[in-house]
């Protein structure tokens, strides 16, 4: 991550103070994503264990707890993927969207 900030600073797109700040923010986001993924795994594992115990299969039986457990497992994988791919966008101060070029009723 630091190499990207250094490369941007060398090309002149970022100043050195900005590159350090950029690297620090990306590192914090990565650590936070890892923590959230760990929490998602713990919650998903707890739900699957509760489903298996509630269905009477016991904790020693293989599988994820039947069809409901499979749905929870896929939801957990989708949540982990969404957490990892999340990237906040910068707010744009312009009131006119680039796609909104229609001039009717704009006068």
Backbone atoms as SQL, in Angstrom:
CREATE TABLE atoms (id INTEGER PRIMARY KEY, chain TEXT, resi INTEGER, resn TEXT, atom TEXT, x REAL, y REAL, z REAL);
INSERT INTO atoms VALUES
  (1, 'A', 1, 'UNK', 'N', 0.817, -1.179, 0.000),
  (2, 'A', 1, 'UNK', 'CA', 0.000, 0.000, 0.000),
  (3, 'A', 1, 'UNK', 'C', 0.870, 1.256, 0.000),
  (4, 'A', 2, 'UNK', 'N', 1.960, 1.214, 0.701),
  (5, 'A', 2, 'UNK', 'CA', 2.818, 2.380, 0.777),
  (6, 'A', 2, 'UNK', 'C', 3.478, 2.649, -0.570),
  (7, 'A', 3, 'UNK', 'N', 3.726, 1.616, -1.338),
  (8, 'A', 3, 'UNK', 'CA', 4.365, 1.790, -2.628),
  (9, 'A', 3, 'UNK', 'C', 3.467, 2.588, -3.575),
  (10, 'A', 4, 'UNK', 'N', 2.157, 2.396, -3.500),
  (11, 'A', 4, 'UNK', 'CA', 1.247, 3.143, -4.345),
  (12, 'A', 4, 'UNK', 'C', 1.292, 4.626, -4.003),
  (13, 'A', 5, 'UNK', 'N', 1.288, 4.946, -2.725),
  (14, 'A', 5, 'UNK', 'CA', 1.381, 6.344, -2.300),
  (15, 'A', 5, 'UNK', 'C', 2.691, 6.967, -2.724),
  (16, 'A', 6, 'UNK', 'N', 3.788, 6.207, -2.620),
  (17, 'A', 6, 'UNK', 'CA', 5.094, 6.720, -3.036),
  (18, 'A', 6, 'UNK', 'C', 5.138, 6.949, -4.543),
  (19, 'A', 7, 'UNK', 'N', 4.524, 6.030, -5.318),
  (20, 'A', 7, 'UNK', 'CA', 4.499, 6.198, -6.775),
  (21, 'A', 7, 'UNK', 'C', 3.713, 7.435, -7.172),
  (22, 'A', 8, 'UNK', 'N', 2.586, 7.650, -6.508),
  (23, 'A', 8, 'UNK', 'CA', 1.792, 8.834, -6.815),
  (24, 'A', 8, 'UNK', 'C', 2.538, 10.110, -6.423),
  (25, 'A', 9, 'UNK', 'N', 3.297, 10.052, -5.341),
  (26, 'A', 9, 'UNK', 'CA', 4.080, 11.224, -4.935),
  (27, 'A', 9, 'UNK', 'C', 5.202, 11.492, -5.933),
  (28, 'A', 10, 'UNK', 'N', 5.799, 10.453, -6.475),
  (29, 'A', 10, 'UNK', 'CA', 6.876, 10.637, -7.445),
  (30, 'A', 10, 'UNK', 'C', 6.361, 11.211, -8.755),
  (31, 'A', 11, 'UNK', 'N', 5.153, 10.852, -9.145),
  (32, 'A', 11, 'UNK', 'CA', 4.611, 11.380, -10.390),
  (33, 'A', 11, 'UNK', 'C', 4.099, 12.802, -10.229),
  (34, 'A', 12, 'UNK', 'N', 4.033, 13.282, -9.003),
  (35, 'A', 12, 'UNK', 'CA', 3.586, 14.646, -8.758),
  (36, 'A', 12, 'UNK', 'C', 2.098, 14.762, -8.534),
  (37, 'A', 13, 'UNK', 'N', 1.380, 13.656, -8.525),
  (38, 'A', 13, 'UNK', 'CA', -0.061, 13.701, -8.315),
  (39, 'A', 13, 'UNK', 'C', -0.405, 13.873, -6.842),
  (40, 'A', 14, 'UNK', 'N', 0.471, 13.431, -5.985),
  (41, 'A', 14, 'UNK', 'CA', 0.279, 13.618, -4.551),
  (42, 'A', 14, 'UNK', 'C', 1.543, 14.198, -3.940),
  (43, 'A', 15, 'UNK', 'N', 1.353, 15.045, -2.955),
  (44, 'A', 15, 'UNK', 'CA', 2.509, 15.533, -2.210),
  (45, 'A', 15, 'UNK', 'C', 2.892, 14.457, -1.211),
  (46, 'A', 16, 'UNK', 'N', 4.080, 14.572, -0.630),
  (47, 'A', 16, 'UNK', 'CA', 4.531, 13.526, 0.284),
  (48, 'A', 16, 'UNK', 'C', 3.640, 13.420, 1.509),
  (49, 'A', 17, 'UNK', 'N', 3.150, 14.525, 2.037),
  (50, 'A', 17, 'UNK', 'CA', 2.255, 14.451, 3.186),
  (51, 'A', 17, 'UNK', 'C', 0.954, 13.761, 2.811),
  (52, 'A', 18, 'UNK', 'N', 0.471, 14.046, 1.598),
  (53, 'A', 18, 'UNK', 'CA', -0.753, 13.406, 1.147),
  (54, 'A', 18, 'UNK', 'C', -0.544, 11.915, 0.930),
  (55, 'A', 19, 'UNK', 'N', 0.629, 11.513, 0.444),
  (56, 'A', 19, 'UNK', 'CA', 0.874, 10.088, 0.209),
  (57, 'A', 19, 'UNK', 'C', 0.920, 9.316, 1.518),
  (58, 'A', 20, 'UNK', 'N', 1.487, 9.920, 2.570),
  (59, 'A', 20, 'UNK', 'CA', 1.500, 9.253, 3.876),
  (60, 'A', 20, 'UNK', 'C', 0.081, 9.115, 4.410),
  (61, 'A', 21, 'UNK', 'N', -0.710, 10.175, 4.233),
  (62, 'A', 21, 'UNK', 'CA', -2.099, 10.142, 4.685),
  (63, 'A', 21, 'UNK', 'C', -2.892, 9.106, 3.890),
  (64, 'A', 22, 'UNK', 'N', -2.669, 9.054, 2.584),
  (65, 'A', 22, 'UNK', 'CA', -3.344, 8.092, 1.706),
  (66, 'A', 22, 'UNK', 'C', -3.014, 6.664, 2.130),
  (67, 'A', 23, 'UNK', 'N', -1.746, 6.401, 2.414),
  (68, 'A', 23, 'UNK', 'CA', -1.317, 5.068, 2.827),
  (69, 'A', 23, 'UNK', 'C', -1.913, 4.701, 4.176),
  (70, 'A', 24, 'UNK', 'N', -1.962, 5.652, 5.095),
  (71, 'A', 24, 'UNK', 'CA', -2.498, 5.385, 6.432),
  (72, 'A', 24, 'UNK', 'C', -3.991, 5.067, 6.356),
  (73, 'A', 25, 'UNK', 'N', -4.729, 5.816, 5.532),
  (74, 'A', 25, 'UNK', 'CA', -6.168, 5.566, 5.397),
  (75, 'A', 25, 'UNK', 'C', -6.412, 4.193, 4.781),
  (76, 'A', 26, 'UNK', 'N', -5.654, 3.837, 3.744),
  (77, 'A', 26, 'UNK', 'CA', -5.849, 2.523, 3.114),
  (78, 'A', 26, 'UNK', 'C', -5.508, 1.393, 4.063),
  (79, 'A', 27, 'UNK', 'N', -4.486, 1.561, 4.883),
  (80, 'A', 27, 'UNK', 'CA', -4.122, 0.540, 5.859),
  (81, 'A', 27, 'UNK', 'C', -5.232, 0.381, 6.889),
  (82, 'A', 28, 'UNK', 'N', -5.786, 1.497, 7.354),
  (83, 'A', 28, 'UNK', 'CA', -6.870, 1.424, 8.331),
  (84, 'A', 28, 'UNK', 'C', -8.106, 0.769, 7.730),
  (85, 'A', 29, 'UNK', 'N', -8.403, 1.073, 6.461),
  (86, 'A', 29, 'UNK', 'CA', -9.555, 0.449, 5.811),
  (87, 'A', 29, 'UNK', 'C', -9.359, -1.056, 5.673),
  (88, 'A', 30, 'UNK', 'N', -8.150, -1.469, 5.336),
  (89, 'A', 30, 'UNK', 'CA', -7.871, -2.896, 5.178),
  (90, 'A', 30, 'UNK', 'C', -8.009, -3.627, 6.511),
  (91, 'A', 31, 'UNK', 'N', -7.480, -3.035, 7.568),
  (92, 'A', 31, 'UNK', 'CA', -7.581, -3.653, 8.897),
  (93, 'A', 31, 'UNK', 'C', -9.043, -3.725, 9.324),
  (94, 'A', 32, 'UNK', 'N', -9.802, -2.658, 9.083),
  (95, 'A', 32, 'UNK', 'CA', -11.210, -2.656, 9.445),
  (96, 'A', 32, 'UNK', 'C', -11.988, -3.707, 8.648),
  (97, 'A', 33, 'UNK', 'N', -11.661, -3.869, 7.379),
  (98, 'A', 33, 'UNK', 'CA', -12.323, -4.887, 6.566),
  (99, 'A', 33, 'UNK', 'C', -12.037, -6.281, 7.102),
  (100, 'A', 34, 'UNK', 'N', -10.790, -6.533, 7.505),
  (101, 'A', 34, 'UNK', 'CA', -10.429, -7.842, 8.056),
  (102, 'A', 34, 'UNK', 'C', -11.191, -8.100, 9.349),
  (103, 'A', 35, 'UNK', 'N', -11.318, -7.079, 10.196),
  (104, 'A', 35, 'UNK', 'CA', -12.058, -7.231, 11.455),
  (105, 'A', 35, 'UNK', 'C', -13.534, -7.505, 11.172),
  (106, 'A', 36, 'UNK', 'N', -14.124, -6.776, 10.224),
  (107, 'A', 36, 'UNK', 'CA', -15.534, -6.996, 9.881),
  (108, 'A', 36, 'UNK', 'C', -15.765, -8.377, 9.284),
  (109, 'A', 37, 'UNK', 'N', -14.826, -8.862, 8.478),
  (110, 'A', 37, 'UNK', 'CA', -14.946, -10.211, 7.922),
  (111, 'A', 37, 'UNK', 'C', -14.887, -11.252, 9.036),
  (112, 'A', 38, 'UNK', 'N', -14.000, -11.047, 10.004),
  (113, 'A', 38, 'UNK', 'CA', -13.915, -11.964, 11.140),
  (114, 'A', 38, 'UNK', 'C', -15.233, -11.982, 11.910),
  (115, 'A', 39, 'UNK', 'N', -15.831, -10.801, 12.137),
  (116, 'A', 39, 'UNK', 'CA', -17.113, -10.722, 12.838),
  (117, 'A', 39, 'UNK', 'C', -18.203, -11.417, 12.023),
  (118, 'A', 40, 'UNK', 'N', -18.200, -11.220, 10.699),
  (119, 'A', 40, 'UNK', 'CA', -19.194, -11.875, 9.846),
  (120, 'A', 40, 'UNK', 'C', -19.055, -13.394, 9.913),
  (121, 'A', 41, 'UNK', 'N', -17.821, -13.887, 9.925),
  (122, 'A', 41, 'UNK', 'CA', -17.605, -15.333, 10.050),
  (123, 'A', 41, 'UNK', 'C', -18.097, -15.864, 11.389),
  (124, 'A', 42, 'UNK', 'N', -17.865, -15.112, 12.446),
  (125, 'A', 42, 'UNK', 'CA', -18.316, -15.552, 13.773),
  (126, 'A', 42, 'UNK', 'C', -19.849, -15.588, 13.842),
  (127, 'A', 43, 'UNK', 'N', -20.496, -14.538, 13.336),
  (128, 'A', 43, 'UNK', 'CA', -21.964, -14.495, 13.367),
  (129, 'A', 43, 'UNK', 'C', -22.543, -15.592, 12.474),
  (130, 'A', 44, 'UNK', 'N', -21.989, -15.773, 11.280),
  (131, 'A', 44, 'UNK', 'CA', -22.468, -16.830, 10.383),
  (132, 'A', 44, 'UNK', 'C', -22.261, -18.214, 10.971),
  (133, 'A', 45, 'UNK', 'N', -21.107, -18.432, 11.581),
  (134, 'A', 45, 'UNK', 'CA', -20.847, -19.724, 12.218),
  (135, 'A', 45, 'UNK', 'C', -21.799, -19.995, 13.371),
  (136, 'A', 46, 'UNK', 'N', -22.105, -18.948, 14.141),
  (137, 'A', 46, 'UNK', 'CA', -23.056, -19.093, 15.241),
  (138, 'A', 46, 'UNK', 'C', -24.452, -19.428, 14.711),
  (139, 'A', 47, 'UNK', 'N', -24.871, -18.742, 13.650),
  (140, 'A', 47, 'UNK', 'CA', -26.189, -19.032, 13.070),
  (141, 'A', 47, 'UNK', 'C', -26.270, -20.460, 12.540),
  (142, 'A', 48, 'UNK', 'N', -25.227, -20.898, 11.864),
  (143, 'A', 48, 'UNK', 'CA', -25.224, -22.268, 11.329),
  (144, 'A', 48, 'UNK', 'C', -25.242, -23.292, 12.460),
  (145, 'A', 49, 'UNK', 'N', -24.493, -23.026, 13.545),
  (146, 'A', 49, 'UNK', 'CA', -24.502, -23.940, 14.690),
  (147, 'A', 49, 'UNK', 'C', -25.877, -23.987, 15.338),
  (148, 'A', 50, 'UNK', 'N', -26.537, -22.826, 15.447),
  (149, 'A', 50, 'UNK', 'CA', -27.885, -22.806, 16.022),
  (150, 'A', 50, 'UNK', 'C', -28.882, -23.541, 15.132),
  (151, 'A', 51, 'UNK', 'N', -28.751, -23.395, 13.825),
  (152, 'A', 51, 'UNK', 'CA', -29.643, -24.103, 12.897),
  (153, 'A', 51, 'UNK', 'C', -29.432, -25.607, 13.000),
  (154, 'A', 52, 'UNK', 'N', -28.161, -26.040, 13.085),
  (155, 'A', 52, 'UNK', 'CA', -27.886, -27.482, 13.190),
  (156, 'A', 52, 'UNK', 'C', -28.419, -28.047, 14.499),
  (157, 'A', 53, 'UNK', 'N', -28.258, -27.316, 15.598),
  (158, 'A', 53, 'UNK', 'CA', -28.757, -27.809, 16.881),
  (159, 'A', 53, 'UNK', 'C', -30.283, -27.807, 16.911),
  (160, 'A', 54, 'UNK', 'N', -30.882, -26.795, 16.314),
  (161, 'A', 54, 'UNK', 'CA', -32.341, -26.709, 16.313),
  (162, 'A', 54, 'UNK', 'C', -32.998, -27.762, 15.444),
  (163, 'A', 55, 'UNK', 'N', -32.291, -28.202, 14.429),
  (164, 'A', 55, 'UNK', 'CA', -32.870, -29.219, 13.551),
  (165, 'A', 55, 'UNK', 'C', -32.686, -30.632, 14.109),
  (166, 'A', 56, 'UNK', 'N', -31.958, -30.771, 15.180),
  (167, 'A', 56, 'UNK', 'CA', -31.771, -32.074, 15.803),
  (168, 'A', 56, 'UNK', 'C', -30.648, -32.888, 15.197),
  (169, 'A', 57, 'UNK', 'N', -29.838, -32.280, 14.347),
  (170, 'A', 57, 'UNK', 'CA', -28.751, -33.030, 13.715),
  (171, 'A', 57, 'UNK', 'C', -27.520, -33.109, 14.606),
  (172, 'A', 58, 'UNK', 'N', -27.399, -32.211, 15.547),
  (173, 'A', 58, 'UNK', 'CA', -26.256, -32.241, 16.446),
  (174, 'A', 58, 'UNK', 'C', -25.037, -31.574, 15.840),
  (175, 'A', 59, 'UNK', 'N', -24.117, -31.221, 16.706),
  (176, 'A', 59, 'UNK', 'CA', -22.932, -30.495, 16.242),
  (177, 'A', 59, 'UNK', 'C', -21.892, -31.423, 15.622),
  (178, 'A', 60, 'UNK', 'N', -22.019, -32.734, 15.822),
  (179, 'A', 60, 'UNK', 'CA', -21.028, -33.662, 15.274),
  (180, 'A', 60, 'UNK', 'C', -21.355, -34.116, 13.854),
  (181, 'A', 61, 'UNK', 'N', -22.542, -33.780, 13.376),
  (182, 'A', 61, 'UNK', 'CA', -22.916, -34.222, 12.026),
  (183, 'A', 61, 'UNK', 'C', -22.302, -33.289, 10.988),
  (184, 'A', 62, 'UNK', 'N', -21.961, -33.840, 9.825),
  (185, 'A', 62, 'UNK', 'CA', -21.368, -33.003, 8.781),
  (186, 'A', 62, 'UNK', 'C', -22.422, -32.120, 8.121),
  (187, 'A', 63, 'UNK', 'N', -21.973, -31.078, 7.450),
  (188, 'A', 63, 'UNK', 'CA', -22.882, -30.211, 6.713),
  (189, 'A', 63, 'UNK', 'C', -23.086, -28.880, 7.400),
  (190, 'A', 64, 'UNK', 'N', -23.969, -28.087, 6.790),
  (191, 'A', 64, 'UNK', 'CA', -24.202, -26.744, 7.315),
  (192, 'A', 64, 'UNK', 'C', -25.610, -26.562, 7.854),
  (193, 'A', 65, 'UNK', 'N', -26.372, -27.607, 8.026),
  (194, 'A', 65, 'UNK', 'CA', -27.691, -27.492, 8.634),
  (195, 'A', 65, 'UNK', 'C', -28.834, -27.479, 7.657),
  (196, 'A', 66, 'UNK', 'N', -28.689, -28.167, 6.559),
  (197, 'A', 66, 'UNK', 'CA', -29.791, -28.271, 5.610),
  (198, 'A', 66, 'UNK', 'C', -29.914, -27.059, 4.702),
  (199, 'A', 67, 'UNK', 'N', -31.078, -26.915, 4.068),
  (200, 'A', 67, 'UNK', 'CA', -31.255, -25.829, 3.102),
  (201, 'A', 67, 'UNK', 'C', -31.130, -24.433, 3.717),
  (202, 'A', 68, 'UNK', 'N', -31.625, -24.260, 4.929),
  (203, 'A', 68, 'UNK', 'CA', -31.523, -22.948, 5.580),
  (204, 'A', 68, 'UNK', 'C', -30.061, -22.640, 5.903),
  (205, 'A', 69, 'UNK', 'N', -29.325, -23.635, 6.306),
  (206, 'A', 69, 'UNK', 'CA', -27.900, -23.444, 6.574),
  (207, 'A', 69, 'UNK', 'C', -27.121, -23.097, 5.316),
  (208, 'A', 70, 'UNK', 'N', -27.524, -23.694, 4.195),
  (209, 'A', 70, 'UNK', 'CA', -26.870, -23.376, 2.924),
  (210, 'A', 70, 'UNK', 'C', -27.145, -21.919, 2.541),
  (211, 'A', 71, 'UNK', 'N', -28.383, -21.469, 2.766),
  (212, 'A', 71, 'UNK', 'CA', -28.719, -20.071, 2.479),
  (213, 'A', 71, 'UNK', 'C', -27.896, -19.134, 3.359),
  (214, 'A', 72, 'UNK', 'N', -27.761, -19.465, 4.631),
  (215, 'A', 72, 'UNK', 'CA', -26.953, -18.641, 5.541),
  (216, 'A', 72, 'UNK', 'C', -25.487, -18.640, 5.101),
  (217, 'A', 73, 'UNK', 'N', -24.982, -19.787, 4.668),
  (218, 'A', 73, 'UNK', 'CA', -23.585, -19.866, 4.228),
  (219, 'A', 73, 'UNK', 'C', -23.356, -19.011, 2.978),
  (220, 'A', 74, 'UNK', 'N', -24.281, -19.069, 2.013),
  (221, 'A', 74, 'UNK', 'CA', -24.131, -18.237, 0.812),
  (222, 'A', 74, 'UNK', 'C', -24.275, -16.754, 1.141),
  (223, 'A', 75, 'UNK', 'N', -25.181, -16.425, 2.060),
  (224, 'A', 75, 'UNK', 'CA', -25.326, -15.028, 2.482),
  (225, 'A', 75, 'UNK', 'C', -24.061, -14.535, 3.176),
  (226, 'A', 76, 'UNK', 'N', -23.445, -15.414, 3.947),
  (227, 'A', 76, 'UNK', 'CA', -22.202, -15.051, 4.625),
  (228, 'A', 76, 'UNK', 'C', -21.091, -14.812, 3.602),
  (229, 'A', 77, 'UNK', 'N', -21.010, -15.660, 2.581),
  (230, 'A', 77, 'UNK', 'CA', -19.990, -15.459, 1.542),
  (231, 'A', 77, 'UNK', 'C', -20.241, -14.167, 0.756),
  (232, 'A', 78, 'UNK', 'N', -21.502, -13.875, 0.466),
  (233, 'A', 78, 'UNK', 'CA', -21.830, -12.640, -0.249),
  (234, 'A', 78, 'UNK', 'C', -21.513, -11.418, 0.610),
  (235, 'A', 79, 'UNK', 'N', -21.773, -11.513, 1.903),
  (236, 'A', 79, 'UNK', 'CA', -21.448, -10.415, 2.808),
  (237, 'A', 79, 'UNK', 'C', -19.954, -10.172, 2.903),
  (238, 'A', 80, 'UNK', 'N', -19.185, -11.247, 2.957),
  (239, 'A', 80, 'UNK', 'CA', -17.726, -11.112, 3.013),
  (240, 'A', 80, 'UNK', 'C', -17.212, -10.480, 1.730),
  (241, 'A', 81, 'UNK', 'N', -17.755, -10.901, 0.617),
  (242, 'A', 81, 'UNK', 'CA', -17.336, -10.316, -0.666),
  (243, 'A', 81, 'UNK', 'C', -17.695, -8.831, -0.736),
  (244, 'A', 82, 'UNK', 'N', -18.887, -8.475, -0.242),
  (245, 'A', 82, 'UNK', 'CA', -19.306, -7.075, -0.248),
  (246, 'A', 82, 'UNK', 'C', -18.438, -6.235, 0.678),
  (247, 'A', 83, 'UNK', 'N', -18.073, -6.784, 1.829),
  (248, 'A', 83, 'UNK', 'CA', -17.195, -6.055, 2.746),
  (249, 'A', 83, 'UNK', 'C', -15.848, -5.809, 2.092),
  (250, 'A', 84, 'UNK', 'N', -15.289, -6.802, 1.453),
  (251, 'A', 84, 'UNK', 'CA', -13.957, -6.657, 0.873),
  (252, 'A', 84, 'UNK', 'C', -13.944, -5.704, -0.316),
  (253, 'A', 85, 'UNK', 'N', -15.007, -5.701, -1.107),
  (254, 'A', 85, 'UNK', 'CA', -15.048, -4.850, -2.295),
  (255, 'A', 85, 'UNK', 'C', -15.513, -3.430, -2.016),
  (256, 'A', 86, 'UNK', 'N', -15.987, -3.144, -0.809),
  (257, 'A', 86, 'UNK', 'CA', -16.510, -1.817, -0.505),
  (258, 'A', 86, 'UNK', 'C', -15.401, -0.778, -0.605),
  (259, 'A', 87, 'UNK', 'N', -15.699, 0.275, -1.332),
  (260, 'A', 87, 'UNK', 'CA', -14.763, 1.382, -1.481),
  (261, 'A', 87, 'UNK', 'C', -15.574, 2.666, -1.519),
  (262, 'A', 88, 'UNK', 'N', -15.497, 3.470, -0.459),
  (263, 'A', 88, 'UNK', 'CA', -16.309, 4.692, -0.435),
  (264, 'A', 88, 'UNK', 'C', -15.876, 5.654, -1.536),
  (265, 'A', 89, 'UNK', 'N', -16.867, 6.270, -2.161),
  (266, 'A', 89, 'UNK', 'CA', -16.576, 7.222, -3.221),
  (267, 'A', 89, 'UNK', 'C', -16.498, 8.626, -2.633),
  (268, 'A', 90, 'UNK', 'N', -15.716, 9.459, -3.266),
  (269, 'A', 90, 'UNK', 'CA', -15.601, 10.837, -2.818),
  (270, 'A', 90, 'UNK', 'C', -16.886, 11.577, -3.166),
  (271, 'A', 91, 'UNK', 'N', -17.275, 12.507, -2.293),
  (272, 'A', 91, 'UNK', 'CA', -18.477, 13.289, -2.547),
  (273, 'A', 91, 'UNK', 'C', -18.176, 14.330, -3.615),
  (274, 'A', 92, 'UNK', 'N', -19.108, 14.482, -4.529),
  (275, 'A', 92, 'UNK', 'CA', -18.948, 15.448, -5.602),
  (276, 'A', 92, 'UNK', 'C', -19.797, 16.665, -5.271),
  (277, 'A', 93, 'UNK', 'N', -19.198, 17.850, -5.301),
  (278, 'A', 93, 'UNK', 'CA', -19.907, 19.072, -4.937),
  (279, 'A', 93, 'UNK', 'C', -20.760, 19.622, -6.062),
  (280, 'A', 94, 'UNK', 'N', -20.589, 19.139, -7.254),
  (281, 'A', 94, 'UNK', 'CA', -21.372, 19.666, -8.364),
  (282, 'A', 94, 'UNK', 'C', -22.815, 19.206, -8.235),
  (283, 'A', 95, 'UNK', 'N', -23.742, 20.131, -8.493),
  (284, 'A', 95, 'UNK', 'CA', -25.153, 19.803, -8.342),
  (285, 'A', 95, 'UNK', 'C', -25.719, 19.141, -9.598),
  (286, 'A', 96, 'UNK', 'N', -25.024, 19.275, -10.727),
  (287, 'A', 96, 'UNK', 'CA', -25.491, 18.680, -11.970),
  (288, 'A', 96, 'UNK', 'C', -24.712, 17.400, -12.226),
  (289, 'A', 97, 'UNK', 'N', -25.428, 16.340, -12.409),
  (290, 'A', 97, 'UNK', 'CA', -24.815, 15.053, -12.697),
  (291, 'A', 97, 'UNK', 'C', -24.341, 15.028, -14.147),
  (292, 'A', 98, 'UNK', 'N', -23.268, 14.310, -14.432),
  (293, 'A', 98, 'UNK', 'CA', -22.759, 14.208, -15.795),
  (294, 'A', 98, 'UNK', 'C', -23.779, 13.566, -16.728),
  (295, 'A', 99, 'UNK', 'N', -24.601, 12.674, -16.210),
  (296, 'A', 99, 'UNK', 'CA', -25.600, 12.003, -17.037),
  (297, 'A', 99, 'UNK', 'C', -26.844, 12.876, -17.262),
  (298, 'A', 100, 'UNK', 'N', -26.994, 13.898, -16.425),
  (299, 'A', 100, 'UNK', 'CA', -28.172, 14.756, -16.497),
  (300, 'A', 100, 'UNK', 'C', -27.855, 15.999, -17.340),
  (301, 'A', 101, 'UNK', 'N', -27.950, 15.870, -18.646),
  (302, 'A', 101, 'UNK', 'CA', -27.647, 16.980, -19.535),
  (303, 'A', 101, 'UNK', 'C', -28.895, 17.515, -20.212),
  (304, 'A', 102, 'UNK', 'N', -30.045, 17.051, -19.823),
  (305, 'A', 102, 'UNK', 'CA', -31.294, 17.495, -20.420),
  (306, 'A', 102, 'UNK', 'C', -31.604, 18.909, -19.926),
  (307, 'A', 103, 'UNK', 'N', -31.923, 19.818, -20.819),
  (308, 'A', 103, 'UNK', 'CA', -32.103, 21.214, -20.474),
  (309, 'A', 103, 'UNK', 'C', -33.554, 21.619, -20.283),
  (310, 'A', 104, 'UNK', 'N', -34.500, 20.729, -20.448),
  (311, 'A', 104, 'UNK', 'CA', -35.898, 21.043, -20.271),
  (312, 'A', 104, 'UNK', 'C', -36.149, 21.387, -18.809),
  (313, 'A', 105, 'UNK', 'N', -36.794, 22.473, -18.528),
  (314, 'A', 105, 'UNK', 'CA', -37.128, 22.963, -17.185),
  (315, 'A', 105, 'UNK', 'C', -35.905, 23.300, -16.347),
  (316, 'A', 106, 'UNK', 'N', -34.777, 23.574, -16.955),
  (317, 'A', 106, 'UNK', 'CA', -33.577, 23.931, -16.203),
  (318, 'A', 106, 'UNK', 'C', -33.368, 25.445, -16.147),
  (319, 'A', 107, 'UNK', 'N', -34.175, 26.218, -16.898),
  (320, 'A', 107, 'UNK', 'CA', -33.959, 27.660, -16.973),
  (321, 'A', 107, 'UNK', 'C', -34.588, 28.400, -15.858);
